[in-house]
């Protein structure tokens, strides 16, 4: 049986990398698609493990070769997912997880590539700003730029199938795993009722009654 593709996206600072790493550690049948990017590695990141770090010329050469399922410009850097990174796992019956930017997810959706699209949200925009500041890696100008981009990305959330609010890490990981498990079995009615994109976005940031 061919594997499934799970696309996980979120505004920068929501914690998608941490969520994805926890998912991989708990699920032996889930494989990570290592994206290409032109941005510089952050502290603790490893080439060919976290990303394929390449320069702009190499990235554009790969684009010209048609190597990418999707590629997009985000926060001044290029990101892309290669076909080769996912084909081998899918054909071997392994599920593949793509941790990509929202623009990249939109391109995959437009190509009608078979995938399950999961959007991670911060509890509030204020929490997102604090998380960006707590990282200590971005200037104030870049943080403000990321927050503006986050607004646009949240507005694009309608292209996703599901949404999970990352207010507490272990719970968010468990909720994404619940979605993945349901999609594997095809028994999705309960998770769609709970985590369907329209349902979650209807209640996100609503004040308590």
Secondary structure, DSSP 8 states (H G I E B T S, - for coil): ----EEEEEE-TTS-HHHHHHHHHHH-TTEEE---EE-S---TT--BTTTBEE--HHHHHHHHHTT-EEEEEEETTEEEEEEHHHHHHHHHTT-EEEEE--HHHHHHHHHTT---EEEEEE-S-HHHHHHHHHHH--S-HHHHHHHHHHHHHHHHTGGGSSEEEE-SSHHHHHHHHHHHHHHHHHT--HHHHHHHBHHHHHHHTT----
